């Protein structure tokens, strides 16, 4: 699944429209639409902001080891306690 498809799935799970996500992320509705459709790429800075609004964080998987790189949700919870 591509980034735009994942963003759409998460956005819908949180009950947000593209317009709401766009407004809260500081980008246009048409940009969110293009990202979700796969016709536009998104900068990591904007993606991180959008994901944070949805209560998520960016995770990267190492292609060789298939292991998650970066802080896990459990690590984040520990730091908040």
Secondary structure, DSSP 8 states (H G I E B T S, - for coil): --HHHHHHHHHHHTT--HHHHHHHHTS-HHHHHHHHHTSS---HHHHHHHHHHTT----EE-TTT--EES--HHHHHHHH-
